[in-house]
Amino acid sequence: MKGTHLGEFQEIVMLSILILDENAYGVTIQEEIDSRMKRKTSRGALQTALTRLEEKGFITSSYGEPTAERGGRRKRYYQVSNKGVVVLKEAKDLRQDMWKLIPKLA
């Protein structure tokens, strides 16, 4: 999987999905990111990232049951795929390797 590009925001989205586990849908992902990053994330930016991650095969999604509180609409839940986990681990390893190479911070 070397050479597969994963942007910083995409990485944060995927990590948030993993943190939220079975409760990872648009609103909760956005809230998780906002609380961790200490800034407001736009719904459009999140949806764009989710779409691109799914197109790359890094995440999958499925719909839950309709709920009365949402006017009968279903939530779309996200999961990180095995391919996504591999890419995340590669990104983590690359960052750790590079940090170790900084003479004054290692």
Secondary structure, DSSP 4 states (H G I P E B T S, - for coil): -TT----HHHHHHHHHHHHHGGG-BHHHHHHHHHHHHTSPPPHHHHHHHHHHHHHHTSEEEEEEEE-GGGTTPEEEEEEE-HHHHHHHHHHHHHHHHHHHT-TTT-
